[in-house]
Amino acid sequence: MTTAMTGQPRPRRFRVSRRVLPYLLSLPALLTCIGILIPFATAVIYSLQRYRLSQPWARKFNWGENYLNFLSDSAFWNTLKVSVVYAGLTVVLELLLGLGIALLLQKRSRLNNFVSIMLLMPLMTAPALASLMWKLMTNPGFGILSYFASLIGLENFNWASDPQTAMLTVVIVDVWVYTPFIMILLLAGLRSLPQQPFEAAALDGVPRLFVFWRITLPMLTPFLLTATLFRVIESIQQFDIIYAMTQGGPGDRLTVFQVEAYLNFFQSTNVGRSAALLMILWAITYALSNVFIKNWLRLREKQRGEA
Amino acid sequence: MYDKEKGLIDAYMRGQMSRRSLIRGLGSLGVTAATAETLLNLAGTRALAAEFDWKKHSGTTVKLLLNKHPYADALIADLDNFKELTGMDVQYDVFPEDVYFDKVTAALSSGSSEYDAFMTGAYMTWTYGPAGWIDDLNEYIQDPAKTNPMYAFDDFLPGVIKSCAWNGQPGGALGSDDAKQWCIPLAYEQNNLTYNKRIFEANGLNVPTNIDELLDTAKAAKAVMDGGYGVGVRGSRSWATIHPGFLSGYANFDQKDLNIDADGKLTAAMNTDVSKEYHKKWVQMIQESGAPDWSTHTWYQVGTDVGAGKSAMMFDADILGYFMNGGDNKEAGNLAFAAFAANPAATAPTPNIWIWAMAMSSFSQNKDATWYFLQWVTGPEHDLFGAQKMDLVNPARASVWADGAFRDKLSGKYSGYVEMHDASAPGASIKFTAQPLFFDLTTEWAATLQKMVAKEVPVDEGLDQLAESVNSQLQDAGL
């Protein structure tokens, strides 16, 4: 048997030289990177062009002119202001509410587990659908929320169709959809914190508020930063809730970056301006991400050092 | 088919008897009205085939991109006749209107050859045409080898067919001699008054005949409606807010969106004194008796509110009233129609129109076969089938409007519809200036209207600001 086996040619094994192996292993990442960079590079090129689909004969590189035009474009500054206000309001409210709810549900119990699962429901609703649902609930004629508003003396409260309350309305919808995301992240953080400091504080009879400010909050900061990072990035890129509820109106009250860029591309077919707007949005997102990640890393190092 | 039935149908096809006499004759032979119509449709198809080689592209498949709409439903319901007539196959994708034009833009701008033809609005061709995404259909229409002699191009209502033709020059007149036929209409909408007869009669309201009366009647109607409002018009931040009732009334005062100077340059024309006066009345009407959430109202809310009895009337597409007067709508059967001339000094209404039309993709790999489909779907037989059997209203062909059965169908269920159409059709056309910035400028116009209604800016000042912005954009675009 052995003799017979040695007579057979040994199966050829695919050998990869040590020099090629690292390149082969990183090839999938490289291909993915190229896949991402091609559309990005295309957008950069478009943003440097005068490019309207309806005037193809006028297409040409105008280099930074689309960006320079923004400096004197009141619509752009309005877009920047609206986007920042929207992101600021939604993130702050969601953090406060998410943290509050997470603190209430921190203790493990069947009821708390059930409630935390139930509170995740809005997060599982597509934002566009949530917007339609809220649109119905805030209808001045038959909306349940309009009815409740009338009960507390707010007659003719026109929600998203009134310029004074449009921002408030879309912020409420965003908070309804995304607070559970913050809540679940912070709840996981709270439950993972080491118990010794809390037990020691309890033994010493330290007031709860002091424990919260001096122990819970500092230890929870990396989780807060992570949640903030995700929400800021998403909020400043908000599209579906605002577009489904108001299309950016009334007037120019809610023309955030994505809505403005979408309308520029699909309605005005102004590819150059749309791409330039999105590049600015990318730069803002990139800068914010860097700030958050650097702070997060700094905190982590600090906590490791303390440990 | 039996000889007697065959004889009757052949006599009809030779023009020796009316359609009604034919159906009565077939009825006496025991053929039901529905079957008679089917037989007639088949006979019409046979007659078409006799004159023209419909089988030339047999075995070819064309693919369509369609909007979810009763016009698309009519097309799909009649497809078997086309397949039998030509031996061709037809595939299609249907998308809801909310995303439909995004899909069209994405398909065309990427140069995709997936779709051979698609539904479009005439305004959209002002982008698609100059971009080189759609073909000028004149080369097919004028080629006797490619077009059925019974196609009857002259049968299209002049204002409608001309609105689908543009020479591509910013400000160029629609339907000019050098215009390219970018699309061919399936059917169209005029903007007139749809009012609730029940509410009007119960409260002694008269149908308004001009803008001042419209304001008064809307106010009076709101006062007597429990929780409802007087008049529905669109208000969302979109070009679609400008084109229905608003522009129809505006055009009735001989007002334009843009001026064209001797050099062909365009300038804003919406801040004239007459325009400012009209805007003030329009804004006042919405503030006093429009929907409380007007600024989010699209055609859907405007239509459903009048259908549900929430509004006493609407100044919008007549076919929206047509659809709301049927189905499960609360006010089905209570809606009536009236032609509306906003200007008391005008002799007739001048409704701006929306057209659902078919266009051919320049990237199609089967253009001749696609043209066979297009001439069939916009031809007299399908138009008549759609108008009589389905909801292809308003048909774009004069012969269909002259058809007794179609008129009877409308008169029976839609009070005043035929009269409204006949009164306003001669003045019906697209009232916008054809130019590539159409969507930019009209969306900004709608946003300005929203600011005026919300009292964020006075009408005079808002229009001056709008005109300044429009001029700047036109100049920047080299128009």
Boltz contact constraints between the chains, C-beta under 6 A:
constraints:
  - contact:
      token1: [A, 53]
      token2: [B, 109]
      max_distance: 6.0
  - contact:
      token1: [A, 53]
      token2: [B, 131]
      max_distance: 6.0
  - contact:
      token1: [A, 54]
      token2: [B, 127]
      max_distance: 6.0
  - contact:
      token1: [A, 54]
      token2: [B, 130]
      max_distance: 6.0
  - contact:
      token1: [A, 54]
      token2: [B, 131]
      max_distance: 6.0
  - contact:
      token1: [A, 54]
      token2: [B, 436]
      max_distance: 6.0
  - contact:
      token1: [A, 55]
      token2: [B, 436]
      max_distance: 6.0
  - contact:
      token1: [A, 56]
      token2: [B, 131]
      max_distance: 6.0
  - contact:
      token1: [A, 140]
      token2: [B, 292]
      max_distance: 6.0
  - contact:
      token1: [A, 140]
      token2: [B, 293]
      max_distance: 6.0
  - contact:
      token1: [A, 158]
      token2: [B, 292]
      max_distance: 6.0
  - contact:
      token1: [A, 158]
      token2: [B, 293]
      max_distance: 6.0
  - contact:
      token1: [A, 161]
      token2: [B, 293]
      max_distance: 6.0
  - contact:
      token1: [A, 161]
      token2: [B, 295]
      max_distance: 6.0
  - contact:
      token1: [A, 161]
      token2: [B, 296]
      max_distance: 6.0
  - contact:
      token1: [A, 163]
      token2: [B, 454]
      max_distance: 6.0
  - contact:
      token1: [A, 247]
      token2: [B, 236]
      max_distance: 6.0
  - contact:
      token1: [A, 247]
      token2: [B, 237]
      max_distance: 6.0
  - contact:
      token1: [A, 247]
      token2: [B, 238]
      max_distance: 6.0
  - contact:
      token1: [A, 248]
      token2: [B, 237]
      max_distance: 6.0
  - contact:
      token1: [A, 249]
      token2: [B, 237]
      max_distance: 6.0
  - contact:
      token1: [A, 249]
      token2: [B, 295]
      max_distance: 6.0
  - contact:
      token1: [A, 249]
      token2: [B, 450]
      max_distance: 6.0
  - contact:
      token1: [A, 250]
      token2: [B, 295]
      max_distance: 6.0
  - contact:
      token1: [A, 250]
      token2: [B, 450]
      max_distance: 6.0
  - contact:
      token1: [A, 250]
      token2: [B, 454]
      max_distance: 6.0
  - contact:
      token1: [A, 251]
      token2: [B, 447]
      max_distance: 6.0
  - contact:
      token1: [A, 251]
      token2: [B, 450]
      max_distance: 6.0
  - contact:
      token1: [A, 251]
      token2: [B, 451]
      max_distance: 6.0
  - contact:
      token1: [A, 252]
      token2: [B, 447]
      max_distance: 6.0
  - contact:
      token1: [A, 266]
      token2: [B, 102]
      max_distance: 6.0
  - contact:
      token1: [A, 266]
      token2: [B, 105]
      max_distance: 6.0
  - contact:
      token1: [A, 267]
      token2: [B, 439]
      max_distance: 6.0
  - contact:
      token1: [A, 268]
      token2: [B, 439]
      max_distance: 6.0
  - contact:
      token1: [A, 268]
      token2: [B, 440]
      max_distance: 6.0
  - contact:
      token1: [A, 269]
      token2: [B, 127]
      max_distance: 6.0
